[in-house]
């Protein structure tokens, strides 16, 4: 009797728990096209472009990688896009966190985010609220609490809104 009751509980939990986990892909997900209603935990391999809702882990080998929230390393050749929150590292030609929060590192030709707490290193770095470092040819921020190192450094809310080579905001 106890074994039968335990078996029914296990089967019921598997049936009812499957609906919550059916949109989670792990440990490896091969993204052949844009699908936005899945969560990926582990490795996402983009053949050309991959999109998901939440990503935790490593995103590699594609041209374009997109997600709403991202925790980990995003390494795509052309574009890395996160719409809400990035906690990790973006590596690519164009890295964007939309109007959201970037907690970590962006390295590429063009980096932009709404709020940065970390480092941007590239030719052009754009951030609304920057706490940390921007290193590049052109650096722009609305509010800067940190350092900008580059040829053109713009801090719109600072006492020196433009400085070549080094700009500091606190």
Secondary structure, 3 states (H helix, E strand, C coil): CHHHHHHHHHHHHHHHHHHHHCCEECCEEEECCECCCCEEEEEEEECCEEEEEEEEEEEEEEEEEEEEEEEEEEEEEEEEEEEEEEEEEEEEEEEECCCCEEEEEEEEEEEEEEEEEEEEEEEEEEEEEEEEEEECCEEEEEEEEEEEEEEEEEECCCCCCEEEEEEEEC
